[in-house]
Amino acid sequence: MRRDLETNMELNRKVIIIMPTKQNLEQLEEAVNSIINNTEYPFKLIIVESFSTDGTVEYTDFLAKRHENISVFHTKHDSASKAINWAIKNYTEDEDIYLTQDDIIINKLYQRDWLRIMVQTAENNPEVGIITTLAGGGISGEEFLKDFPWIGTWSLYIPR
């Protein structure tokens, strides 16, 4: 069981981050680095790569060898939605899921761990089905994440 240092709250959730990618090396590098460098809460990153020819295959394979909490699957999918559904079906069980593509996490600027805040929100609000931003680059709704600025496009946190 993990304990949140700020609130002394026990956090029981496991989180899998699913990131589909295809032909997106430049943005992918920045997105992955932002997650690694700005996330203290334990996570597993699953990258679903769709046979890119721009160096993405080599980069994702390098990541999987370098980081024990990163797994890469090379599989052909027509869309990000299909890649996400494939990963959820094949590689998640009871874990919470965070869906992202090439979003850049910058929350260490605010001295807060973005994923821990989402986990706490899910722990404290069992009636919440999905946690997300209201607008990319904006501030999430006060009813869920008060004063939680971050950059995002279509990221979703789905509590199980």
C-alpha positions in Angstrom: 0.0 0.0 0.0 1.4 3.4 -0.9 0.9 6.3 1.4 0.5 9.9 0.2 3.1 12.0 1.9 1.1 15.3 1.8 -2.2 14.0 3.2 -1.1 10.8 4.9 -3.8 9.1 2.8 -3.3 5.5 1.8 -3.5 5.1 -2.0 -4.4 1.6 -3.1 -4.7 2.2 -6.9 -2.5 0.8 -9.6 -2.3 3.0 -12.7 -1.5 2.0 -16.2 -0.8 4.7 -18.7 -1.7 3.7 -22.3 -0.1 5.7 -25.1 -0.8 4.8 -28.7 1.6 6.1 -31.3 2.4 6.0 -35.0 4.9 8.2 -37.0 5.2 10.6 -34.1 8.8 10.3 -32.8 9.4 14.0 -32.0 6.3 14.5 -29.9 6.5 11.0 -28.4 10.0 11.6 -27.0 8.8 14.8 -25.3 5.6 13.2 -24.0 7.4 10.2 -22.6 10.1 12.3 -21.0 7.5 14.6 -19.4 5.8 11.6 -17.8 9.0 10.1 -16.5 10.4 13.4 -15.2 7.1 14.7 -13.7 5.5 11.7 -12.2 6.3 10.4 -8.7 3.2 8.2 -8.3 4.1 4.6 -9.4 2.8 3.8 -12.9 3.2 1.4 -15.8 3.4 2.9 -19.3 2.2 0.7 -22.1 3.1 2.1 -25.5 1.1 0.7 -28.4 3.3 1.4 -31.5 1.9 0.7 -35.0 4.9 -0.1 -37.2 6.3 3.5 -37.6 9.1 4.2 -40.1 10.4 7.5 -38.5 12.5 5.9 -35.7 9.6 5.4 -33.3 10.1 1.6 -33.3 13.8 1.9 -32.3 13.1 4.6 -29.7 10.2 2.7 -28.0 12.3 -0.5 -27.9 15.1 1.5 -26.2 12.6 2.8 -23.6 11.4 -0.7 -22.8 15.0 -1.9 -22.2 15.9 1.1 -20.1 12.8 1.4 -17.9 11.2 -1.6 -16.1 7.9 0.2 -15.9 7.6 0.7 -19.7 6.2 -2.0 -22.0 6.0 -1.6 -25.8 3.8 -3.6 -28.2 4.3 -3.3 -31.9 0.9 -4.1 -33.5 -1.0 -2.7 -36.5 -4.0 -0.6 -35.6 -6.0 1.8 -37.8 -6.6 4.4 -35.1 -5.6 5.5 -31.6 -9.0 4.3 -30.3 -8.4 0.8 -31.6 -4.9 0.7 -30.1 -6.3 1.9 -26.8 -9.1 -0.7 -26.8 -6.6 -3.5 -27.7 -4.3 -2.5 -24.8 -7.2 -2.3 -22.3 -8.5 -5.7 -23.4 -5.1 -7.4 -23.4 -3.0 -5.7 -20.7 -5.1 -4.3 -17.9 -7.1 -6.0 -15.2 -8.2 -4.0 -12.1 -5.8 -1.1 -12.6 -7.0 2.5 -13.2 -6.2 3.6 -16.7 -4.8 7.0 -17.9 -5.1 7.5 -21.7 -2.8 9.9 -23.5 -1.2 10.4 -26.8 1.4 13.1 -27.1 0.4 15.2 -24.1 3.1 17.0 -22.2 3.0 16.9 -18.4 4.6 19.9 -16.7 3.3 19.7 -13.2 6.6 19.8 -11.3 6.5 23.5 -12.1 3.5 23.6 -9.7 5.2 21.3 -7.1 2.4 18.7 -7.5 2.3 15.2 -8.8 -0.4 15.2 -11.5 -1.1 11.4 -11.3 -1.2 11.4 -7.5 -3.9 14.1 -7.6 -6.0 12.1 -10.1 -5.6 9.0 -7.9 -6.6 10.9 -4.8 -9.6 12.4 -6.7 -10.7 8.8 -7.7 -10.2 7.6 -4.1 -12.2 10.5 -2.6 -15.0 10.5 -5.2 -16.2 6.9 -5.9 -19.1 8.4 -8.0 -16.6 9.9 -10.5 -16.3 7.8 -13.7 -13.8 9.8 -15.7 -11.4 12.6 -14.7 -10.1 14.9 -17.4 -9.3 18.5 -18.3 -12.0 20.8 -19.5 -9.7 22.3 -22.1 -6.1 21.6 -23.2 -3.7 23.9 -21.4 -6.5 25.0 -19.0 -7.4 24.3 -15.5 -9.5 21.2 -14.6 -13.0 21.7 -13.2 -13.1 22.8 -9.5 -15.5 20.0 -8.6 -12.8 17.5 -9.4 -9.3 19.0 -9.4 -9.2 22.4 -7.8 -6.4 24.6 -9.2 -4.7 21.8 -11.0 -3.1 23.4 -14.1 -1.6 21.1 -16.8 -1.4 20.7 -20.5 -3.6 18.1 -22.1 -5.5 17.4 -25.2 -7.7 14.4 -24.8 -6.2 12.7 -21.7 -8.6 10.7 -19.5 -8.2 9.0 -16.1 -10.6 6.1 -15.8 -10.9 4.7 -12.2 -11.9 1.0 -12.1 
